[in-house]
């Protein structure tokens, strides 16, 4: 399966992704933990890893959501049955949606 970075609009979309990534980095820096006992050693390391995983997952969601928004705009402009549709991505996994129609004709046949 194609990763988002390999898709036709990847270079064009990179600026938007970087803006989202910067916003996530700022949010992570401002993350304040509730009053809790002092954490030591492995507990601190585990907490940092958990936060990093959550930020990574949020970045994946933002990237897929941004790409899907652009794909929907592109797909809304298609007029000819043989035109290729831009596949949409699952925002949780960033993988292409299975059985997504390749052309407008496939959608018209379903109607």
N, CA, C and O atoms as a GROMACS GRO file, in nm:
protein
  444
    1UNK      N    1   0.083  -0.119   0.000
    1UNK     CA    2   0.000   0.000   0.000
    1UNK      C    3   0.088   0.125   0.000
    1UNK      O    4   0.196   0.127   0.059
    2UNK      N    5   0.041   0.227  -0.065
    2UNK     CA    6   0.117   0.352  -0.074
    2UNK      C    7   0.106   0.429   0.057
    2UNK      O    8  -0.002   0.441   0.115
    3UNK      N    9   0.216   0.480   0.101
    3UNK     CA   10   0.215   0.569   0.216
    3UNK      C   11   0.178   0.709   0.166
    3UNK      O   12   0.191   0.738   0.048
    4UNK      N   13   0.131   0.792   0.255
    4UNK     CA   14   0.091   0.927   0.217
    4UNK      C   15   0.208   1.002   0.153
    4UNK      O   16   0.188   1.078   0.058
    5UNK      N   17   0.330   0.983   0.204
    5UNK     CA   18   0.445   1.054   0.151
    5UNK      C   19   0.473   1.020   0.005
    5UNK      O   20   0.542   1.095  -0.064
    6UNK      N   21   0.420   0.906  -0.045
    6UNK     CA   22   0.445   0.864  -0.182
    6UNK      C   23   0.336   0.911  -0.277
    6UNK      O   24   0.346   0.887  -0.398
    7UNK      N   25   0.233   0.975  -0.229
    7UNK     CA   26   0.120   1.012  -0.312
    7UNK      C   27   0.150   1.135  -0.396
    7UNK      O   28   0.241   1.211  -0.364
    8UNK      N   29   0.073   1.156  -0.504
    8UNK     CA   30   0.102   1.265  -0.598
    8UNK      C   31   0.110   1.403  -0.535
    8UNK      O   32   0.192   1.484  -0.578
    9UNK      N   33   0.029   1.432  -0.437
    9UNK     CA   34   0.028   1.566  -0.377
    9UNK      C   35   0.118   1.576  -0.255
    9UNK      O   36   0.110   1.675  -0.182
   10UNK      N   37   0.204   1.476  -0.231
   10UNK     CA   38   0.284   1.474  -0.108
   10UNK      C   39   0.368   1.600  -0.090
   10UNK      O   40   0.370   1.657   0.019
   11UNK      N   41   0.437   1.645  -0.196
   11UNK     CA   42   0.521   1.765  -0.182
   11UNK      C   43   0.436   1.888  -0.156
   11UNK      O   44   0.472   1.972  -0.074
   12UNK      N   45   0.324   1.898  -0.224
   12UNK     CA   46   0.235   2.012  -0.206
   12UNK      C   47   0.177   2.014  -0.065
   12UNK      O   48   0.162   2.121  -0.006
   13UNK      N   49   0.145   1.896  -0.011
   13UNK     CA   50   0.081   1.889   0.119
   13UNK      C   51   0.180   1.900   0.234
   13UNK      O   52   0.139   1.929   0.347
   14UNK      N   53   0.308   1.879   0.209
   14UNK     CA   54   0.408   1.876   0.316
   14UNK      C   55   0.405   2.002   0.402
   14UNK      O   56   0.422   1.994   0.524
   15UNK      N   57   0.384   2.117   0.341
   15UNK     CA   58   0.381   2.244   0.418
   15UNK      C   59   0.267   2.241   0.519
   15UNK      O   60   0.285   2.282   0.633
   16UNK      N   61   0.150   2.194   0.477
   16UNK     CA   62   0.037   2.184   0.570
   16UNK      C   63   0.064   2.085   0.681
   16UNK      O   64   0.028   2.110   0.796
   17UNK      N   65   0.127   1.973   0.648
   17UNK     CA   66   0.159   1.874   0.748
   17UNK      C   67   0.258   1.930   0.849
   17UNK      O   68   0.244   1.909   0.970
   18UNK      N   69   0.358   2.003   0.799
   18UNK     CA   70   0.457   2.060   0.888
   18UNK      C   71   0.394   2.161   0.983
   18UNK      O   72   0.434   2.171   1.099
   19UNK      N   73   0.297   2.236   0.935
   19UNK     CA   74   0.227   2.332   1.022
   19UNK      C   75   0.156   2.257   1.134
   19UNK      O   76   0.160   2.299   1.250
   20UNK      N   77   0.088   2.146   1.099
   20UNK     CA   78   0.022   2.066   1.201
   20UNK      C   79   0.123   2.006   1.298
   20UNK      O   80   0.100   2.003   1.419
   21UNK      N   81   0.235   1.958   1.245
   21UNK     CA   82   0.338   1.899   1.329
   21UNK      C   83   0.395   2.003   1.426
   21UNK      O   84   0.418   1.973   1.543
   22UNK      N   85   0.416   2.125   1.376
   22UNK     CA   86   0.465   2.232   1.464
   22UNK      C   87   0.366   2.261   1.575
   22UNK      O   88   0.405   2.281   1.690
   23UNK      N   89   0.238   2.263   1.542
   23UNK     CA   90   0.135   2.288   1.643
   23UNK      C   91   0.136   2.176   1.747
   23UNK      O   92   0.121   2.203   1.867
   24UNK      N   93   0.152   2.052   1.702
   24UNK     CA   94   0.158   1.940   1.796
   24UNK      C   95   0.282   1.949   1.886
   24UNK      O   96   0.274   1.920   2.005
   25UNK      N   97   0.396   1.989   1.828
   25UNK     CA   98   0.517   2.003   1.908
   25UNK      C   99   0.499   2.109   2.016
   25UNK      O  100   0.542   2.089   2.129
   26UNK      N  101   0.435   2.220   1.982
   26UNK     CA  102   0.410   2.327   2.079
   26UNK      C  103   0.318   2.275   2.189
   26UNK      O  104   0.340   2.301   2.308
   27UNK      N  105   0.213   2.201   2.149
   27UNK     CA  106   0.120   2.146   2.248
   27UNK      C  107   0.191   2.049   2.341
   27UNK      O  108   0.166   2.048   2.462
   28UNK      N  109   0.280   1.968   2.286
   28UNK     CA  110   0.354   1.872   2.369
   28UNK      C  111   0.445   1.943   2.467
   28UNK      O  112   0.460   1.900   2.581
   29UNK      N  113   0.506   2.052   2.423
   29UNK     CA  114   0.595   2.128   2.512
   29UNK      C  115   0.517   2.193   2.626
   29UNK      O  116   0.570   2.212   2.735
   30UNK      N  117   0.392   2.226   2.600
   30UNK     CA  118   0.311   2.292   2.700
   30UNK      C  119   0.232   2.194   2.786
   30UNK      O  120   0.159   2.234   2.878
   31UNK      N  121   0.247   2.064   2.755
   31UNK     CA  122   0.175   1.962   2.830
   31UNK      C  123   0.213   1.970   2.978
   31UNK      O  124   0.330   1.964   3.013
   32UNK      N  125   0.112   1.984   3.061
   32UNK     CA  126   0.137   1.993   3.204
   32UNK      C  127   0.072   1.873   3.270
   32UNK      O  128  -0.046   1.846   3.250
   33UNK      N  129   0.149   1.804   3.349
   33UNK     CA  130   0.097   1.687   3.419
   33UNK      C  131   0.021   1.732   3.543
   33UNK      O  132   0.058   1.830   3.607
   34UNK      N  133  -0.086   1.659   3.577
   34UNK     CA  134  -0.158   1.693   3.701
   34UNK      C  135  -0.068   1.666   3.822
   34UNK      O  136   0.035   1.598   3.812
   35UNK      N  137  -0.108   1.718   3.935
   35UNK     CA  138  -0.031   1.694   4.057
   35UNK      C  139  -0.021   1.543   4.078
   35UNK      O  140  -0.123   1.474   4.088
   36UNK      N  141   0.099   1.494   4.086
   36UNK     CA  142   0.122   1.350   4.101
   36UNK      C  143   0.248   1.330   4.182
   36UNK      O  144   0.330   1.421   4.196
   37UNK      N  145   0.263   1.209   4.236
   37UNK     CA  146   0.388   1.183   4.308
   37UNK      C  147   0.506   1.196   4.212
   37UNK      O  148   0.491   1.180   4.091
   38UNK      N  149   0.621   1.223   4.267
   38UNK     CA  150   0.742   1.238   4.185
   38UNK      C  151   0.772   1.105   4.118
   38UNK      O  152   0.777   1.000   4.181
   39UNK      N  153   0.791   1.113   3.986
   39UNK     CA  154   0.822   0.992   3.910
   39UNK      C  155   0.973   0.979   3.898
   39UNK      O  156   1.046   1.078   3.888
   40UNK      N  157   1.018   0.855   3.899
   40UNK     CA  158   1.161   0.833   3.888
   40UNK      C  159   1.191   0.725   3.785
   40UNK      O  160   1.109   0.636   3.760
   41UNK      N  161   1.308   0.734   3.726
   41UNK     CA  162   1.362   0.630   3.640
   41UNK      C  163   1.270   0.581   3.531
   41UNK      O  164   1.232   0.656   3.441
   42UNK      N  165   1.234   0.454   3.539
   42UNK     CA  166   1.154   0.389   3.435
   42UNK      C  167   1.015   0.452   3.421
   42UNK      O  168   0.960   0.454   3.310
   43UNK      N  169   0.957   0.502   3.528
   43UNK     CA  170   0.825   0.563   3.521
   43UNK      C  171   0.828   0.688   3.433
   43UNK      O  172   0.737   0.710   3.353
   44UNK      N  173   0.932   0.769   3.447
   44UNK     CA  174   0.947   0.889   3.363
   44UNK      C  175   0.967   0.849   3.218
   44UNK      O  176   0.904   0.905   3.128
   45UNK      N  177   1.053   0.751   3.196
   45UNK     CA  178   1.080   0.703   3.060
   45UNK      C  179   0.951   0.650   2.996
   45UNK      O  180   0.924   0.680   2.880
   46UNK      N  181   0.873   0.572   3.069
   46UNK     CA  182   0.747   0.516   3.017
   46UNK      C  183   0.647   0.627   2.984
   46UNK      O  184   0.578   0.621   2.883
   47UNK      N  185   0.641   0.728   3.070
   47UNK     CA  186   0.549   0.840   3.047
   47UNK      C  187   0.589   0.916   2.921
   47UNK      O  188   0.503   0.952   2.840
   48UNK      N  189   0.718   0.941   2.904
   48UNK     CA  190   0.766   1.012   2.784
   48UNK      C  191   0.734   0.931   2.660
   48UNK      O  192   0.691   0.987   2.559
   49UNK      N  193   0.756   0.801   2.664
   49UNK     CA  194   0.726   0.716   2.549
   49UNK      C  195   0.577   0.719   2.515
   49UNK      O  196   0.541   0.724   2.398
   50UNK      N  197   0.492   0.717   2.616
   50UNK     CA  198   0.348   0.721   2.593
   50UNK      C  199   0.307   0.851   2.525
   50UNK      O  200   0.228   0.850   2.430
   51UNK      N  201   0.361   0.962   2.571
   51UNK     CA  202   0.330   1.092   2.511
   51UNK      C  203   0.380   1.096   2.367
   51UNK      O  204   0.310   1.146   2.279
   52UNK      N  205   0.500   1.045   2.343
   52UNK     CA  206   0.554   1.043   2.207
   52UNK      C  207   0.467   0.961   2.113
   52UNK      O  208   0.444   1.001   1.999
   53UNK      N  209   0.419   0.846   2.159
   53UNK     CA  210   0.332   0.761   2.077
   53UNK      C  211   0.201   0.834   2.046
   53UNK      O  212   0.154   0.831   1.932
   54UNK      N  213   0.144   0.898   2.145
   54UNK     CA  214   0.019   0.971   2.123
   54UNK      C  215   0.038   1.085   2.023
   54UNK      O  216  -0.048   1.107   1.938
   55UNK      N  217   0.148   1.156   2.032
   55UNK     CA  218   0.176   1.265   1.938
   55UNK      C  219   0.195   1.208   1.798
   55UNK      O  220   0.145   1.265   1.701
   56UNK      N  221   0.266   1.097   1.786
   56UNK     CA  222   0.286   1.033   1.656
   56UNK      C  223   0.152   0.993   1.595
   56UNK      O  224   0.130   1.013   1.475
   57UNK      N  225   0.062   0.936   1.676
   57UNK     CA  226  -0.070   0.896   1.627
   57UNK      C  227  -0.151   1.018   1.583
   57UNK      O  228  -0.222   1.013   1.483
   58UNK      N  229  -0.139   1.127   1.658
   58UNK     CA  230  -0.211   1.248   1.619
   58UNK      C  231  -0.158   1.302   1.486
   58UNK      O  232  -0.236   1.349   1.403
   59UNK      N  233  -0.028   1.296   1.467
   59UNK     CA  234   0.030   1.342   1.340
   59UNK      C  235  -0.022   1.259   1.224
   59UNK      O  236  -0.053   1.313   1.118
   60UNK      N  237  -0.031   1.128   1.243
   60UNK     CA  238  -0.083   1.040   1.138
   60UNK      C  239  -0.227   1.080   1.105
   60UNK      O  240  -0.263   1.091   0.988
   61UNK      N  241  -0.308   1.102   1.208
   61UNK     CA  242  -0.447   1.143   1.186
   61UNK      C  243  -0.454   1.275   1.110
   61UNK      O  244  -0.532   1.288   1.015
   62UNK      N  245  -0.374   1.373   1.152
   62UNK     CA  246  -0.376   1.503   1.084
   62UNK      C  247  -0.336   1.490   0.938
   62UNK      O  248  -0.397   1.551   0.851
   63UNK      N  249  -0.233   1.412   0.912
   63UNK     CA  250  -0.187   1.395   0.774
   63UNK      C  251  -0.295   1.330   0.689
   63UNK      O  252  -0.323   1.377   0.578
   64UNK      N  253  -0.355   1.224   0.739
   64UNK     CA  254  -0.459   1.156   0.662
   64UNK      C  255  -0.580   1.248   0.644
   64UNK      O  256  -0.640   1.252   0.536
   65UNK      N  257  -0.617   1.321   0.747
   65UNK     CA  258  -0.731   1.412   0.739
   65UNK      C  259  -0.704   1.523   0.637
   65UNK      O  260  -0.792   1.556   0.557
   66UNK      N  261  -0.584   1.579   0.639
   66UNK     CA  262  -0.548   1.683   0.543
   66UNK      C  263  -0.551   1.629   0.400
   66UNK      O  264  -0.606   1.691   0.310
   67UNK      N  265  -0.492   1.511   0.382
   67UNK     CA  266  -0.491   1.451   0.248
   67UNK      C  267  -0.634   1.424   0.202
   67UNK      O  268  -0.668   1.454   0.088
   68UNK      N  269  -0.718   1.368   0.290
   68UNK     CA  270  -0.856   1.338   0.253
   68UNK      C  271  -0.933   1.463   0.212
   68UNK      O  272  -1.013   1.460   0.118
   69UNK      N  273  -0.908   1.573   0.282
   69UNK     CA  274  -0.975   1.698   0.247
   69UNK      C  275  -0.936   1.740   0.105
   69UNK      O  276  -1.022   1.780   0.027
   70UNK      N  277  -0.809   1.731   0.073
   70UNK     CA  278  -0.766   1.767  -0.062
   70UNK      C  279  -0.817   1.668  -0.165
   70UNK      O  280  -0.853   1.709  -0.276
   71UNK      N  281  -0.820   1.541  -0.132
   71UNK     CA  282  -0.871   1.440  -0.225
   71UNK      C  283  -1.020   1.462  -0.252
   71UNK      O  284  -1.065   1.448  -0.365
   72UNK      N  285  -1.095   1.497  -0.150
   72UNK     CA  286  -1.238   1.523  -0.169
   72UNK      C  287  -1.259   1.642  -0.262
   72UNK      O  288  -1.346   1.639  -0.350
   73UNK      N  289  -1.181   1.747  -0.243
   73UNK     CA  290  -1.191   1.863  -0.332
   73UNK      C  291  -1.157   1.823  -0.476
   73UNK      O  292  -1.229   1.860  -0.569
   74UNK      N  293  -1.049   1.749  -0.493
   74UNK     CA  294  -1.010   1.703  -0.627
   74UNK      C  295  -1.121   1.616  -0.687
   74UNK      O  296  -1.160   1.636  -0.802
   75UNK      N  297  -1.171   1.520  -0.609
   75UNK     CA  298  -1.274   1.428  -0.660
   75UNK      C  299  -1.404   1.499  -0.694
   75UNK      O  300  -1.477   1.456  -0.783
   76UNK      N  301  -1.433   1.608  -0.625
   76UNK     CA  302  -1.558   1.681  -0.653
   76UNK      C  303  -1.554   1.752  -0.788
   76UNK      O  304  -1.658   1.789  -0.842
   77UNK      N  305  -1.434   1.770  -0.843
   77UNK     CA  306  -1.419   1.839  -0.972
   77UNK      C  307  -1.420   1.744  -1.091
   77UNK      O  308  -1.420   1.789  -1.206
   78UNK      N  309  -1.420   1.615  -1.066
   78UNK     CA  310  -1.415   1.517  -1.175
   78UNK      C  311  -1.549   1.513  -1.248
   78UNK      O  312  -1.655   1.509  -1.185
   79UNK      N  313  -1.542   1.515  -1.382
   79UNK     CA  314  -1.664   1.518  -1.462
   79UNK      C  315  -1.676   1.399  -1.557
   79UNK      O  316  -1.787   1.360  -1.592
   80UNK      N  317  -1.565   1.342  -1.598
   80UNK     CA  318  -1.568   1.235  -1.697
   80UNK      C  319  -1.556   1.098  -1.629
   80UNK      O  320  -1.477   1.082  -1.536
   81UNK      N  321  -1.635   0.998  -1.675
   81UNK     CA  322  -1.633   0.866  -1.611
   81UNK      C  323  -1.495   0.802  -1.607
   81UNK      O  324  -1.467   0.726  -1.514
   82UNK      N  325  -1.409   0.830  -1.705
   82UNK     CA  326  -1.277   0.766  -1.708
   82UNK      C  327  -1.174   0.838  -1.621
   82UNK      O  328  -1.062   0.788  -1.606
   83UNK      N  329  -1.209   0.952  -1.563
   83UNK     CA  330  -1.115   1.023  -1.476
   83UNK      C  331  -1.087   0.942  -1.349
   83UNK      O  332  -1.175   0.876  -1.293
   84UNK      N  333  -0.962   0.949  -1.306
   84UNK     CA  334  -0.920   0.875  -1.187
   84UNK      C  335  -0.955   0.953  -1.060
   84UNK      O  336  -0.931   1.074  -1.052
   85UNK      N  337  -1.011   0.883  -0.964
   85UNK     CA  338  -1.041   0.942  -0.834
   85UNK      C  339  -0.920   0.930  -0.743
   85UNK      O  340  -0.842   0.836  -0.755
   86UNK      N  341  -0.903   1.026  -0.653
   86UNK     CA  342  -0.800   1.018  -0.550
   86UNK      C  343  -0.857   0.933  -0.435
   86UNK      O  344  -0.965   0.961  -0.383
   87UNK      N  345  -0.785   0.832  -0.399
   87UNK     CA  346  -0.829   0.743  -0.292
   87UNK      C  347  -0.828   0.817  -0.158
   87UNK      O  348  -0.743   0.903  -0.134
   88UNK      N  349  -0.924   0.784  -0.072
   88UNK     CA  350  -0.927   0.839   0.063
   88UNK      C  351  -0.855   0.744   0.158
   88UNK      O  352  -0.843   0.625   0.131
   89UNK      N  353  -0.807   0.799   0.269
   89UNK     CA  354  -0.732   0.721   0.366
   89UNK      C  355  -0.807   0.710   0.498
   89UNK      O  356  -0.879   0.802   0.537
   90UNK      N  357  -0.789   0.598   0.564
   90UNK     CA  358  -0.841   0.579   0.699
   90UNK      C  359  -0.760   0.671   0.790
   90UNK      O  360  -0.637   0.662   0.792
   91UNK      N  361  -0.825   0.757   0.866
   91UNK     CA  362  -0.750   0.855   0.947
   91UNK      C  363  -0.680   0.791   1.066
   91UNK      O  364  -0.586   0.849   1.119
   92UNK      N  365  -0.723   0.675   1.109
   92UNK     CA  366  -0.657   0.608   1.223
   92UNK      C  367  -0.531   0.534   1.181
   92UNK      O  368  -0.433   0.530   1.255
   93UNK      N  369  -0.534   0.474   1.060
   93UNK     CA  370  -0.421   0.391   1.016
   93UNK      C  371  -0.337   0.455   0.907
   93UNK      O  372  -0.225   0.411   0.882
   94UNK      N  373  -0.388   0.559   0.842
   94UNK     CA  374  -0.322   0.625   0.729
   94UNK      C  375  -0.301   0.529   0.613
   94UNK      O  376  -0.209   0.545   0.533
   95UNK      N  377  -0.388   0.430   0.603
   95UNK     CA  378  -0.385   0.336   0.492
   95UNK      C  379  -0.502   0.366   0.398
   95UNK      O  380  -0.607   0.412   0.443
   96UNK      N  381  -0.483   0.340   0.268
   96UNK     CA  382  -0.592   0.365   0.173
   96UNK      C  383  -0.716   0.283   0.210
   96UNK      O  384  -0.705   0.171   0.259
   97UNK      N  385  -0.833   0.340   0.187
   97UNK     CA  386  -0.958   0.270   0.214
   97UNK      C  387  -0.972   0.157   0.112
   97UNK      O  388  -0.959   0.178  -0.008
   98UNK      N  389  -0.997   0.037   0.163
   98UNK     CA  390  -1.010  -0.080   0.077
   98UNK      C  391  -1.129  -0.065  -0.018
   98UNK      O  392  -1.232  -0.009   0.018
   99UNK      N  393  -1.112  -0.114  -0.137
   99UNK     CA  394  -1.217  -0.115  -0.240
   99UNK      C  395  -1.264   0.025  -0.280
   99UNK      O  396  -1.377   0.041  -0.328
  100UNK      N  397  -1.180   0.124  -0.262
  100UNK     CA  398  -1.216   0.258  -0.305
  100UNK      C  399  -1.218   0.260  -0.457
  100UNK      O  400  -1.124   0.212  -0.520
  101UNK      N  401  -1.325   0.313  -0.518
  101UNK     CA  402  -1.334   0.310  -0.665
  101UNK      C  403  -1.222   0.390  -0.732
  101UNK      O  404  -1.183   0.497  -0.685
  102UNK      N  405  -1.170   0.335  -0.840
  102UNK     CA  406  -1.059   0.400  -0.910
  102UNK      C  407  -1.106   0.511  -1.002
  102UNK      O  408  -1.034   0.609  -1.024
  103UNK      N  409  -1.228   0.498  -1.056
  103UNK     CA  410  -1.278   0.594  -1.153
  103UNK      C  411  -1.420   0.634  -1.121
  103UNK      O  412  -1.492   0.563  -1.051
  104UNK      N  413  -1.462   0.748  -1.173
  104UNK     CA  414  -1.596   0.798  -1.154
  104UNK      C  415  -1.699   0.699  -1.208
  104UNK      O  416  -1.808   0.686  -1.152
  105UNK      N  417  -1.665   0.628  -1.315
  105UNK     CA  418  -1.758   0.531  -1.374
  105UNK      C  419  -1.798   0.424  -1.272
  105UNK      O  420  -1.913   0.379  -1.273
  106UNK      N  421  -1.707   0.384  -1.186
  106UNK     CA  422  -1.739   0.283  -1.085
  106UNK      C  423  -1.844   0.335  -0.986
  106UNK      O  424  -1.931   0.260  -0.943
  107UNK      N  425  -1.835   0.463  -0.951
  107UNK     CA  426  -1.935   0.522  -0.863
  107UNK      C  427  -2.070   0.534  -0.933
  107UNK      O  428  -2.174   0.508  -0.873
  108UNK      N  429  -2.067   0.574  -1.058
  108UNK     CA  430  -2.191   0.589  -1.134
  108UNK      C  431  -2.260   0.455  -1.154
  108UNK      O  432  -2.383   0.449  -1.158
  109UNK      N  433  -2.183   0.348  -1.167
  109UNK     CA  434  -2.242   0.214  -1.184
  109UNK      C  435  -2.313   0.168  -1.058
  109UNK      O  436  -2.411   0.094  -1.065
  110UNK      N  437  -2.263   0.212  -0.941
  110UNK     CA  438  -2.325   0.175  -0.813
  110UNK      C  439  -2.458   0.247  -0.790
  110UNK      O  440  -2.543   0.197  -0.715
  111UNK      N  441  -2.476   0.361  -0.852
  111UNK     CA  442  -2.597   0.443  -0.828
  111UNK      C  443  -2.718   0.384  -0.895
  111UNK      O  444  -2.827   0.440  -0.885
   0.00000   0.00000   0.00000
